[in-house]
């Protein structure tokens, strides 16, 4: 794999991780202020299932971390 492509893929994965972390924090804030009860997951404002959205973001973070770690370990 070319060096520039390798670094670009790593950079994109790290950027996705950072954006997903911000998304998780934003969802925690939404859970606090957009639901009537802290145990509710459905937003009163948007109607989205915030718990499902947060779990999806966490899975994306874990998958990207695994990919970045794998790419670092098989670096040529």
RAGI-V528975 format. One record per backbone hydrogen bond with DSSP energy under -0.5 kcal/mol. CO is the residue of the C=O (numbers start at 0). NH is the residue of the N-H. E is the energy in kcal/mol with one decimal. If there is no record, write none. Layout:
CO_NH_E, CO_NH_E
This chain:
1_5_-2.4, 2_6_-2.5, 3_7_-2.1, 4_8_-2.6, 5_9_-2.2, 6_10_-2.4, 7_11_-2.5, 8_12_-2.4, 9_13_-2.3, 10_14_-2.3, 11_15_-2.5, 12_16_-2.1, 13_17_-2.3, 14_18_-2.5, 15_19_-2.4, 16_20_-2.2, 17_21_-2.0, 18_22_-2.0, 19_23_-2.2, 20_24_-2.3, 21_25_-2.5, 22_26_-2.1, 23_27_-2.2, 24_28_-2.0, 25_29_-2.3, 26_30_-2.7, 27_31_-1.5, 28_32_-2.3, 29_33_-3.0, 33_43_-3.1, 36_39_-2.1, 40_42_-0.5, 40_49_-3.0, 42_46_-1.0, 47_42_-2.6, 47_49_-1.1, 48_52_-1.8, 49_53_-2.3, 50_54_-2.2, 51_55_-2.2, 52_56_-2.1, 53_57_-2.1, 54_58_-2.1, 55_59_-2.1, 56_60_-2.3, 57_61_-2.3, 58_62_-2.6, 59_63_-2.4, 60_64_-2.4, 61_65_-2.3, 62_66_-2.3, 63_67_-2.8, 64_68_-2.5, 65_69_-2.6, 66_70_-2.6, 67_71_-2.3, 68_72_-2.0, 69_73_-1.6, 71_74_-0.7
